[in-house]
């Protein structure tokens, strides 16, 4: 296994981790909406979810960038 293969597989793992975070965000917001939470609870839930969502999107972008770099350098 070369360094480029590790870059590709590491990037794929990071992208999968980011995708799992995005799915968690969707599930959390959906369950909060179905529970008919009050405004303060919904606001607190959304603030937490937005932070996790941004981190998950960043992880997905960095993972995809490393996959592309590994493919291009290979």
C-alpha positions as CSV (number, residue, x, y, z in Angstrom):
1,X,0.0,0.0,0.0
2,X,1.5,3.3,-1.1
3,X,1.1,6.7,0.6
4,X,-1.4,7.6,-2.1
5,X,-3.5,4.7,-1.3
6,X,-3.5,5.7,2.3
7,X,-4.4,9.2,1.3
8,X,-7.4,7.9,-0.8
9,X,-8.7,5.5,1.9
10,X,-8.1,8.0,4.7
11,X,-10.0,10.6,2.8
12,X,-12.8,8.2,2.1
13,X,-13.1,7.4,5.8
14,X,-13.2,11.1,6.7
15,X,-15.9,11.6,4.1
16,X,-17.9,8.8,5.5
17,X,-17.5,10.2,9.0
18,X,-18.8,13.6,7.7
19,X,-21.7,12.0,6.0
20,X,-22.6,10.2,9.2
21,X,-22.6,13.5,11.0
22,X,-24.9,15.0,8.4
23,X,-27.3,12.1,8.7
24,X,-27.2,12.6,12.5
25,X,-28.1,16.3,12.0
26,X,-31.1,15.4,9.8
27,X,-32.3,12.8,12.3
28,X,-32.0,15.1,15.3
29,X,-33.9,18.0,13.6
30,X,-36.6,15.6,12.4
31,X,-37.1,14.2,15.8
32,X,-37.2,17.6,17.4
33,X,-39.8,18.8,14.9
34,X,-42.0,15.7,15.4
35,X,-41.9,16.2,19.2
36,X,-43.5,19.6,18.7
37,X,-40.8,21.2,21.0
38,X,-41.3,24.7,22.3
39,X,-39.4,27.6,20.8
40,X,-36.6,27.7,23.4
41,X,-35.9,24.0,23.1
42,X,-36.0,24.1,19.3
43,X,-33.6,27.0,19.3
44,X,-31.2,25.2,21.6
45,X,-31.4,22.1,19.5
46,X,-30.8,24.0,16.3
47,X,-27.8,25.8,17.7
48,X,-26.2,22.5,18.6
49,X,-27.1,20.9,15.3
50,X,-25.7,23.8,13.2
51,X,-22.3,23.5,14.9
52,X,-22.2,19.8,14.3
53,X,-23.5,20.2,10.7
54,X,-20.7,22.7,9.9
55,X,-18.0,20.4,11.3
56,X,-19.5,17.4,9.4
57,X,-19.5,19.4,6.1
58,X,-15.9,20.5,6.7
59,X,-14.9,16.9,7.3
60,X,-16.6,15.8,4.2
61,X,-15.0,18.5,2.1
62,X,-11.5,17.7,3.5
63,X,-12.0,14.0,2.9
64,X,-13.1,14.5,-0.7
65,X,-10.2,16.8,-1.3
66,X,-7.7,14.2,0.0
67,X,-9.3,11.5,-2.2
68,X,-9.0,13.7,-5.3
69,X,-5.4,14.6,-4.4
70,X,-4.5,10.9,-3.9
71,X,-6.0,10.0,-7.2
72,X,-4.3,12.9,-9.0
73,X,-0.9,12.2,-7.5
74,X,-1.2,8.4,-8.0
